[in-house]
Amino acid sequence: MKIFLQMMLLLSLLSFSSCKDWLDLQPEGQATSDDLFATGDGYRSVLAGIYQAMASKNLYGVELQFGLVDCISRQYTWSWKYNIGGESDNVYKIAREYNYYHTDVRSMIDAIWKDGFNVVANANNLILNLENVSSDLFAGGEPERKMILGEAYACRALMHFDLLRLFAPAPIHDEGEQRVPYVEDYPNIQPNGIGVKPFLEKVIRDLKTARELTMEFDTTALGMSMSASGKSRFYGELEYGMEGYQKEATVDGFYQGRGYRLSYYAITALLARVYQYADMQEDAFRMAKEVLEFKATGPGGSSYDMFSRDDFNGIRRSNYEEKNDLKNVSGLIFAIYNEEAYNDYGLSSFFRKKADGNNQGNWLMLDLDNQNIFQRPDGTMDEANVDIRSSYLLYKPDDRNIWGNYKISAKWYCSEDASIRRANVQILPVIRATEMRYIMAEYYAKKQQFGEAYDILNNIRRDRSDWAEVQGPDGGYPDWVTMEDLPVASDYATFQRDLIRDAQREWISEGQLFYLYKRLGAKISLKPDEVRELNKSEYMLPVPDNQNM
């Protein structure tokens, strides 16, 4: 597969504000592979190029984020739209109906495959060159070489895993199909597909290798400082008492922005995700529990819970223009970065705030009524006003022609203030700490320990609960209400219903809900009178006819 060396050279790339001095590169097009692998900075740039490739529109920039994957989870509806000229109007509307062989949809699917395996090829080339290179080449010596190698293995594993989740059957329906290859050599032009079980074994092997390699730096005082909190991971604002506090300018930018990189902590979380998908529940539980128990300790005795607390203060403002933490970085473990996301992905069209005459753009309007995601799972109450994921993270666009319960995810709200907008939309979430809680709760429920399972689920709900004023009975004085705890179920089916309902709220426009439905074989609402499990032709994207790489 062709490696995109020129693309990698656009590498002010991980110019996360705190990492803008990552390296000093040659001009675009003037470096060869030999040039890049002749210096430690060259290895850094190749790694950065891999992350940049993962931010492409066809991958975590749009299609594996709020785009195609969320369309086929039926999060969006086009029933609000006027002036529809036919099926060719919107490729997402067509994809929502699982018409994968429509020309435009098929092109999109083929591009996901192609870009995904480009990431794999670049990671393989980096691994090949790192295995035997001298650590003297790197400013950080052997720990830096190990870090880059570990992240390359992790990028390879993550990209393969998501291609498997899209193009192969779910493990619960696996009949031994060999659809997706696991590419470990560079170059490999025509790899053969393998079965789901051996594929997952390779993903797990790579992540375990990556975890061991990245541990050396990430568990040092400086490594823990870089990951101690959401502010540390994503904004380079180190916590009091931690290594480098108030000396951020002296820290090599390569070691900052660990939330945008597959650190030891992110790899542990990804292992939990993969173990669960492979139905290795004990291992998934162990990894998830480890993530939630991670603590960063500083040389002065300071200690910070890295991933076990959510801070929603950045969204608790009535004015959406001022909300400065729409991605809730306190609970975010790993995200892809793109400083130019607003322009590169045309976010103002998908998430515009107001119609321009008859032009509504390509609004991704949530199908709230048909999916009923803010109905209490037992159907007894509408919790939209008392769940902050609705009251603070959804907005209704300004269009006098739209009537009804139509709203858009505010996670991608494009503030008029460029600095606030950039801070919000440049973060492309891949894995959250909430998922670790879901994994633990599901494990307990499968063990018939429903009390422990609902302790976790109800704690998530309490953290996201808000007070709202509602009309009292018989028109009397208003009552103040909030989300009440869910009753502890005594059967797994009810628990799964309650888990899915919370995930439907947590993962709005983040590209994870489809995989949950697929893994569990969950029934979803396709129409008001049609609730069923997706079949293979619906949940499995077609492999491209031309698989040459």
SVG drawing of the C-alpha trace seen along z (x, -y; Angstrom):
<svg xmlns="http://www.w3.org/2000/svg" viewBox="-57 -35 80 56">
<polyline fill="none" stroke="black" stroke-width="0.4" points="0.0,0.0 1.3,-3.4 2.6,-5.4 1.6,-9.0 5.0,-10.6 4.1,-14.0 0.9,-14.1 3.0,-13.3 5.1,-16.3 2.2,-18.7 3.2,-18.2 2.9,-21.1 0.2,-18.5 0.0,-17.8 0.1,-21.5 -2.2,-21.1 -1.5,-24.5 0.7,-23.0 2.6,-20.9 3.1,-23.4 6.9,-23.1 6.9,-19.4 9.5,-19.4 11.1,-21.3 10.3,-19.6 11.6,-19.9 9.2,-21.5 6.5,-19.4 7.6,-16.9 11.3,-17.2 11.7,-14.4 12.0,-10.7 11.4,-7.7 15.2,-7.5 15.2,-11.2 12.4,-10.7 14.0,-7.6 17.4,-9.2 16.5,-11.3 14.5,-11.1 12.4,-14.0 11.6,-12.1 10.1,-9.2 8.1,-11.7 6.7,-13.2 5.8,-9.8 3.9,-9.0 2.1,-12.4 1.2,-11.7 -0.5,-8.5 -2.7,-10.4 -3.4,-13.0 -4.4,-10.3 -6.9,-8.9 -8.4,-12.4 -9.5,-12.2 -13.1,-12.8 -13.5,-9.2 -12.3,-8.0 -12.6,-9.7 -13.1,-13.1 -16.6,-12.5 -17.7,-9.0 -16.6,-7.1 -17.6,-10.0 -21.0,-11.6 -21.4,-10.6 -22.0,-7.3 -21.7,-5.1 -24.3,-7.2 -26.6,-7.3 -26.8,-3.5 -27.5,-3.5 -30.6,-5.5 -29.8,-8.5 -30.9,-10.9 -34.1,-11.7 -35.0,-13.6 -38.7,-13.8 -38.3,-17.5 -36.8,-18.5 -38.7,-20.4 -37.8,-20.7 -36.5,-17.2 -35.9,-16.5 -35.5,-12.8 -33.3,-10.0 -30.1,-11.6 -30.5,-14.6 -28.5,-13.3 -26.1,-10.4 -26.7,-10.0 -30.4,-9.7 -29.7,-6.9 -27.2,-5.2 -29.8,-5.3 -31.9,-2.9 -28.9,-0.5 -28.7,-1.0 -25.0,-0.3 -24.8,0.4 -26.0,-3.1 -23.2,-4.7 -22.5,-7.5 -22.8,-5.3 -20.6,-2.6 -18.0,-5.2 -18.0,-6.4 -17.7,-2.9 -14.8,-2.1 -13.0,-5.3 -13.3,-4.2 -11.7,-0.9 -8.9,-2.5 -8.1,-5.2 -8.2,-2.8 -5.7,-0.5 -3.5,-3.5 -3.2,-4.1 -2.3,-0.4 0.4,-0.6 1.9,-3.7 1.9,-2.1 3.5,1.0 6.3,-1.0 7.0,-2.8 7.1,0.4 9.4,2.0 11.9,-0.9 11.6,-1.2 12.2,2.5 16.0,2.4 16.9,-1.3 19.3,-2.7 17.8,-4.5 20.6,-7.1 18.7,-8.6 15.9,-9.9 16.1,-12.9 14.3,-10.9 16.4,-7.8 15.0,-4.3 11.8,-5.4 10.9,-7.6 11.7,-4.8 9.4,-2.5 6.7,-5.1 6.6,-5.7 6.8,-1.9 4.0,-1.3 1.8,-3.9 2.4,-2.6 1.2,0.9 -1.8,-0.7 -2.8,-2.7 -2.5,0.5 -4.7,2.4 -7.3,-0.4 -7.7,-0.9 -7.9,2.9 -10.5,3.3 -12.8,0.6 -12.6,2.0 -13.5,5.4 -16.5,3.9 -17.7,2.4 -17.0,5.0 -17.2,8.4 -20.0,10.1 -20.5,9.6 -19.0,12.4 -22.5,13.5 -23.3,14.2 -19.8,15.4 -19.9,18.4 -16.2,18.3 -16.4,15.7 -13.0,14.5 -13.7,10.9 -11.1,8.5 -7.3,9.0 -5.0,8.3 -2.1,6.6 1.2,6.9 3.8,6.6 5.0,3.6 4.3,3.5 1.5,6.1 -0.4,5.5 -3.0,8.3 -3.6,9.6 -6.2,12.3 -9.1,11.9 -9.1,14.0 -11.8,15.1 -13.2,12.9 -11.7,14.9 -8.1,15.0 -8.5,11.4 -9.4,10.3 -6.5,12.4 -4.2,10.3 -5.8,7.0 -5.4,8.1 -1.8,9.2 -0.9,5.8 -2.6,3.8 -0.8,5.8 2.5,5.2 1.6,1.5 0.7,1.3 4.0,2.7 5.9,0.4 4.1,-2.9 4.1,-2.0 7.8,-3.1 7.1,-6.8 3.4,-7.1 3.9,-5.8 6.8,-8.2 6.1,-11.4 6.1,-13.4 4.0,-10.8 1.3,-10.8 1.4,-14.6 0.6,-14.7 -2.5,-12.5 -3.6,-13.5 -6.8,-15.3 -8.7,-16.3 -7.1,-19.7 -3.7,-18.1 -4.5,-15.6 -6.0,-18.0 -5.1,-21.5 -1.6,-21.2 -2.7,-22.7 -0.9,-20.7 -2.4,-20.1 -1.0,-21.6 1.8,-19.6 2.4,-17.5 5.7,-17.3 6.2,-20.4 3.4,-22.4 3.7,-26.1 6.8,-25.1 4.8,-23.8 6.9,-25.9 10.0,-23.9 8.4,-20.5 9.2,-19.0 5.9,-19.5 6.2,-15.9 5.3,-14.7 2.3,-16.9 -1.3,-16.4 -1.3,-12.7 -5.1,-12.7 -4.6,-13.0 -2.3,-10.0 -2.6,-6.3 -1.0,-6.4 -0.7,-3.5 -4.0,-4.6 -5.9,-4.9 -4.5,-1.5 -5.8,0.1 -9.2,-1.3 -9.1,0.0 -8.2,3.4 -11.3,3.4 -13.4,2.5 -11.8,5.2 -12.0,7.9 -15.7,7.1 -16.3,7.4 -14.5,10.8 -16.8,11.9 -13.8,12.1 -15.8,10.6 -13.4,11.2 -10.5,9.5 -12.7,6.6 -13.9,6.0 -10.3,6.1 -9.0,3.6 -12.0,1.3 -11.7,1.4 -8.0,0.6 -8.7,-2.5 -11.2,-3.9 -8.7,-3.3 -5.8,-5.0 -4.3,-7.8 -1.7,-10.3 0.7,-11.0 3.0,-14.0 6.4,-14.5 4.8,-16.7 2.3,-14.0 -0.5,-15.4 -2.9,-12.7 -5.5,-13.0 -8.2,-10.5 -7.5,-10.4 -10.8,-9.1 -13.2,-8.5 -14.9,-11.9 -16.9,-13.9 -16.9,-17.7 -19.8,-19.3 -19.2,-22.9 -18.1,-23.8 -21.5,-23.0 -23.8,-24.3 -24.4,-27.6 -27.6,-28.7 -25.8,-30.5 -24.4,-27.9 -22.0,-30.5 -20.2,-30.5 -20.0,-26.7 -16.3,-25.9 -16.1,-22.2 -18.8,-20.6 -16.7,-17.4 -16.5,-17.0 -12.7,-16.4 -12.7,-15.3 -14.2,-12.0 -12.5,-11.7 -9.7,-9.1 -8.6,-9.4 -9.5,-11.6 -8.2,-12.4 -7.1,-16.0 -7.8,-18.3 -7.3,-22.1 -8.9,-22.8 -12.0,-20.6 -14.4,-23.5 -13.2,-24.1 -12.0,-20.6 -15.3,-18.9 -17.8,-21.6 -19.2,-21.6 -21.2,-24.8 -23.4,-22.8 -24.0,-19.8 -24.4,-21.8 -25.5,-25.2 -27.5,-27.3 -29.9,-29.0 -31.4,-28.3 -30.4,-30.7 -33.7,-31.3 -34.7,-27.9 -31.2,-26.6 -31.0,-24.4 -27.6,-22.9 -27.1,-19.2 -28.5,-19.3 -28.1,-16.0 -31.3,-16.2 -31.8,-13.7 -34.7,-11.2 -35.8,-11.9 -39.4,-10.9 -38.9,-7.6 -35.9,-6.5 -37.4,-7.9 -34.0,-8.2 -34.9,-10.6 -38.0,-8.6 -37.3,-6.8 -36.6,-3.2 -39.9,-2.0 -41.7,-4.7 -43.1,-6.4 -41.5,-9.8 -39.9,-12.1 -36.5,-13.0 -35.4,-15.4 -35.6,-18.4 -33.7,-16.7 -30.9,-15.0 -28.1,-17.4 -27.3,-15.5 -30.5,-16.9 -31.0,-20.2 -27.4,-21.3 -26.1,-19.3 -28.9,-19.6 -30.0,-22.7 -32.9,-23.5 -31.8,-25.4 -33.6,-28.6 -36.0,-27.8 -39.6,-29.0 -40.5,-26.2 -39.7,-23.4 -42.2,-22.2 -41.8,-19.4 -39.2,-17.8 -36.2,-18.3 -32.8,-19.0 -29.1,-18.8 -26.1,-17.6 -24.4,-20.5 -21.1,-18.6 -20.3,-20.1 -21.9,-23.5 -19.9,-26.1 -19.6,-29.2 -19.0,-32.6 -16.1,-33.0 -13.3,-31.3 -11.2,-30.4 -14.1,-28.7 -15.2,-27.0 -11.7,-25.7 -11.3,-24.3 -14.6,-22.5 -14.7,-21.1 -11.0,-20.2 -11.5,-17.3 -12.8,-14.1 -13.8,-11.6 -12.8,-8.0 -13.2,-6.5 -14.7,-7.8 -14.5,-6.7 -18.3,-6.1 -17.7,-3.1 -15.5,-1.6 -18.4,-1.9 -20.8,-0.3 -18.4,2.6 -18.2,3.2 -22.0,2.9 -22.6,5.4 -20.2,7.8 -22.0,7.6 -25.4,8.1 -24.2,11.2 -23.0,12.5 -26.5,11.8 -25.1,9.2 -27.8,6.6 -27.3,4.5 -23.7,3.7 -24.7,3.2 -27.4,0.7 -25.1,-1.1 -22.9,-2.0 -25.8,-2.8 -27.6,-5.0 -24.4,-6.8 -23.9,-7.7 -27.5,-9.1 -27.0,-11.0 -23.9,-12.7 -25.9,-13.8 -29.1,-14.8 -30.5,-18.3 -33.4,-19.9 -36.3,-21.1 -39.5,-22.9 -42.7,-21.1 -46.3,-21.9 -47.8,-20.5 -50.8,-18.1 -54.2,-19.6 -52.5,-22.9 -51.3,-23.6 -48.0,-25.0 -45.0,-23.8 -42.9,-20.9 -39.2,-20.6 -38.1,-17.2 -34.9,-15.4 -33.9,-12.0 -34.8,-9.3 -32.7,-6.1 -33.8,-3.2 -35.2,-0.2 -32.8,2.8 -33.9,5.3 -33.8,9.1 -33.2,10.1 -30.5,9.4 -32.9,8.4 -34.3,5.5 -30.8,4.4 -29.7,4.4 -32.6,2.2 -31.6,-0.2 -27.9,-0.2 -28.8,-0.8 -31.0,-3.7 -28.2,-5.4 -25.7,-4.8 -28.1,-6.3 -27.9,-9.5 -24.2,-9.4 -22.9,-8.6 -25.0,-11.1 -23.0,-11.9 -19.8,-10.1 -19.9,-7.0 -20.2,-4.3 -23.8,-3.4 -23.9,-1.3 -21.2,1.0 -23.2,1.5 -26.3,2.6 -24.3,4.9 -22.3,6.5 -25.5,7.2 -27.8,8.0 -30.0,5.3 -33.5,4.5 -33.7,0.9 -36.6,-1.2 -36.5,-1.4 -40.0,-2.7 -42.7,-3.4 -44.2,0.0 -40.9,1.9 -38.5,2.7 -36.0,5.4 -32.4,6.6 -30.4,5.5 -29.6,8.4 -26.1,9.0 -26.8,7.2 -27.6,4.1 -24.9,4.2 -22.1,5.4 -20.6,3.0 -19.7,4.5 -16.0,5.2 -14.7,3.3 -14.5,5.2 -11.0,4.0 -9.0,4.8 -5.6,4.2 -3.5,2.1"/>
</svg>
